Amino acid sequence: MSEKEAIAKSVQLYIDGARLGQSGVMKPAFHEAATIFGFDGTTLFGGPIQKLFDDVNGPATGLEASIVSIDVIGTIAAVRLELKNWSGVNYTDLFTLLKVDGQWKIMNKVFHVHA
């Protein structure tokens, strides 16, 4: 498996967890010290990634997800993910990943909510 395929597999766990509405499915994609930041309307939403897990509130069965780009530099990577219709909301997510003990883990998620 190529590095980009391994990274996409990690991001797919996040997508699958969103579709199923189960944070436990997406949790293995993230490093335990990962963070999340973005604006939920005009309010800054941010902190430990557990805030994302706590905010997952049901399946997003109509979710469409597209990995737009994956950039890899050695043991670091950046991913842009476009999400349409996560319970009626569209997002752009940017992830930074680090290869830890041979596995790609999301270290940070920043997001933009589209009006």
C-alpha positions, 0 to 999 in steps of 0.5 A: 500500500502506498503512503497516500493510500494509507493516509486515505484509509485513515481519513476514510475511518473519519468519513465512515464514522460520520456516515454511521454517526459513530465516533468510535468508528472514526476515533482510531484515525486520530492521535490521542492528542489531536485537536480540532478548530473551526468556526461554528457560525461565528463561535470558535469551536476548538480544543481536544479532538474529544469535542468532535467525538462528543458532537457526533449526534447521529448518522449522516446517511446522505453524506458525500465525501471527496478527498481533494488532495493529499500531500506527503513529505516524509512522516507528515501529510496534509489532506483536504476533504470536502464534505457535502450534506453532513446532516444538511451542512457542507464542510471543508476539512483540512487535516495534518497527519503524522506517521506514528509507529508506522500508522498515519494519525490525524493530529489536527483537524481545522474546518470551514462551514459553508453558508 
